[in-house]
Each structure stands twice: as C-alpha cells, then as structure tokens.
Amino acid sequence: MLAAPTSKTFAASLRSARKAKGWTQDQLAVEAEISGVMPGRYERGVSKPELSTWLKLNAALFPDAEDEELNAVVEEVEAQPDVLDIKDATVEQLIQELKSRGFSSVSLAS
C-alpha cells in the first residue's frame, strides 16, 4: 500500500511501487485512470493526490490491498486539520496561521 497522500514519503513510495511493477509513469496513469502528467508530478512532490486519486493509484498498484487498511488511511487523512497552502493564502490568513503557531507578534515591515 502507498504511504498516505499527505505523508512526506508518499512520492518515494509511489515511485518505488511503480518501478516494482515495471511500469512507466504513462502506464501507471492508464492503469489508475488518471491524467498522464500526474504520476510525474506526484513522484517529484510537486502535487499531492486527492484521496480519490490515491485510492485509484492503490487499486492499480496493489489490487489485493485490504479495504480496511485503505479506509484507515482515508480516515486518518480526513481527520487531519486543514493545512494552509501558502500559494493560495491571503496575507491575513498567513498572519493568522503564524499567530496560531505561537508567533506573538507578526507584522509586515516595508
């Protein structure tokens, strides 16, 4: 089974599993029924898959994986607090995030 999509080891686990199958990234995309560019993005750590895509990747690479194990990872990921994506965040959201992480004073200096 692949590491959780939010895990730091996800990219390496995906690459390792794909290579163990002897598949190219294009073959993985076809088998998992996802866009052809995404396996490369996932393996480079540029993108993280949605849970539905993570399940497709697991189904392609590990067809005998236990549903209970997969569901446990899905529940764990869904229970994690939302992470602020810096690319999409407003300045106000960034300041609030820093304050929530213990920075007592946050200001923008010019």
N, C-alpha and C positions, 0 to 999 in steps of 0.2 A: 504494500500500500504506500502511496505517496505521502510525504510529510504534509502537514496542514498547509493550505494555501497562504496563510499568514506567517508561517514559520520561516526563519532565516535560512533553513536548509531545504526549502521547497525547490528552488532552482536546481540545486545539485541532485536532489532525489529524482526529479523529473528527467534530467539528462541521463543519469545512471540507469533508470528503469527503461528509458527509450533505447539506449545503447545495448542493454541486456537483451532486448527483443531483436536487436539488429535492424532497427527501423531508422529511417531518415526522419527529419522533422516534418517533411511533407507527408510521409506515410503515417506518422502519428496524427497529423491533422485530419487525414482522411478517415482513419480508424476511429478517432474521437468525434468526428463530425463537427470540427471547429475550423475557423479561418486558418488558412495556410501560413500566415505570418505569425500567428500567436505562439506556437511552440518555441520558436527562436526568442521571442520577447520574454516568455516565461523563463527560459533557460538562462538568459542573460540577466534576469532580475529586473528588467525594465517594466514589466507588468506582472500583476498577480491575478490569477483567475478568480472569477466569481465562483461561489460554491457549486452552482450547477455545472460549470465547466470543469471544475476539479473532479466532480463525480464522473463526468464523461471521460476524462483522462484516466481515472482509476479503472473505469469499466473496460477501456481499451487495453490498458497495460496489465491489469490484474483482474481478469474476468472471474476469478474464483474468490475474490475478496469477500469477506463476511459483511453482510449488510449492517450488523450490529457495530462492527468496528468503524465502518464508514459513517454511520449515524452518530456515533460518539464524537467523531472529529467535527462533524457538522454542528452538533450541539455545542461543542466547546468553542468553535469559531463564532457562532451566533451569540454566545454568552459574553464574548469579549466586548469591552466598551468600544464605541466608535473611535477611530483614530483620525485625527485632523490631517488632511492631505494638504501639505504646505502649498502645492501648486494651485489649489482651488480656494485657499483660505483668504479671508479679508484680513486687514491689519488688526481690526478689533478682535477677530477670532484668534489670531496669533497671540495678541497681548493677553487675552483671557486664558489661553492654553498655558502660556508661560507662568501666569499667576497661579493657575491651578497646580502647577508643578513646583511651587514653592518660591518663585521669584517674588519677593515682597514689593519691589519697585521696578516697574517696566515703563520706559518712556522712549520716545523717538527723538533723537537729537539730530539737529541739522548742521 
